[in-house]
């Protein structure tokens, strides 16, 4: 969900399937979900999302002030998502507290 929210805020992906999980309206994008299938099999590996701007168009180069000798792909953001399990099992999971904190994170990305 985090990856979809970040991408939706930055890239026009077309229409997706509405989702009302976490009391947050968002659209699931099949092409994003499909690309994540391999990573889901090895979730302990970090997932890196790089957001680039392509300045090969002269209009884009002028808009961002790029010089002719600069590269055409410029890294704007790098997100690294990593699942790190607790070193030992928690005594009890405070789901209401977890849910509230997780919602703050998701809403800040939307």
VENZIRA-V185763 format. One record per pair of residues at least 12 apart in sequence whose ideal C-beta (glycine too) atoms are under 10 Angstrom apart, sorted by the first residue. I is the first residue (numbers start at 0). J is the second residue. If there is no record, write none. Layout:
[[I	J] [I	J]]
//
This chain:
[[0	18] [0	20] [0	21] [0	23] [0	25] [0	27] [0	101] [0	105] [0	108] [0	109] [1	46] [1	48] [1	78] [1	80] [1	101] [1	104] [1	105] [1	108] [2	28] [2	31] [2	32] [2	34] [2	35] [2	38] [2	46] [2	48] [2	78] [2	80] [2	108] [3	15] [3	18] [3	25] [3	26] [3	27] [3	28] [3	31] [3	32] [3	35] [3	108] [3	109] [4	23] [4	25] [4	26] [4	104] [4	105] [4	106] [4	107] [4	108] [4	109] [5	48] [5	50] [5	76] [5	78] [5	80] [5	108] [5	109] [6	28] [6	30] [6	31] [6	48] [6	50] [6	78] [7	25] [7	26] [7	27] [7	28] [7	31] [7	108] [7	109] [8	50] [8	108] [8	109] [9	48] [9	50] [9	52] [9	75] [9	76] [10	28] [10	31] [10	50] [12	26] [12	28] [12	29] [12	30] [12	31] [13	26] [13	28] [13	29] [13	30] [14	26] [14	28] [15	27] [15	28] [15	29] [15	30] [15	31] [15	32] [16	28] [16	29] [16	32] [20	105] [21	98] [21	101] [21	102] [21	105] [21	106] [22	98] [22	102] [22	105] [22	106] [23	102] [23	105] [23	106] [23	108] [23	109] [24	109] [25	105] [25	108] [25	109] [38	80] [42	80] [42	81] [42	82] [43	81] [43	82] [43	83] [43	84] [44	81] [44	82] [45	79] [45	80] [45	81] [45	82] [45	83] [46	78] [46	79] [46	80] [46	81] [46	82] [47	77] [47	78] [47	79] [47	80] [47	81] [48	76] [48	77] [48	78] [48	79] [48	80] [49	72] [49	74] [49	75] [49	76] [49	77] [49	78] [49	79] [50	73] [50	74] [50	75] [50	76] [50	77] [50	78] [51	70] [51	71] [51	72] [51	73] [51	74] [51	75] [51	76] [51	77] [52	65] [52	71] [52	72] [52	73] [52	74] [52	75] [52	76] [53	71] [53	72] [53	73] [54	66] [54	69] [54	70] [54	71] [54	72] [54	73] [55	70] [55	71] [55	72] [56	71] [59	71] [59	73] [78	108]]
//
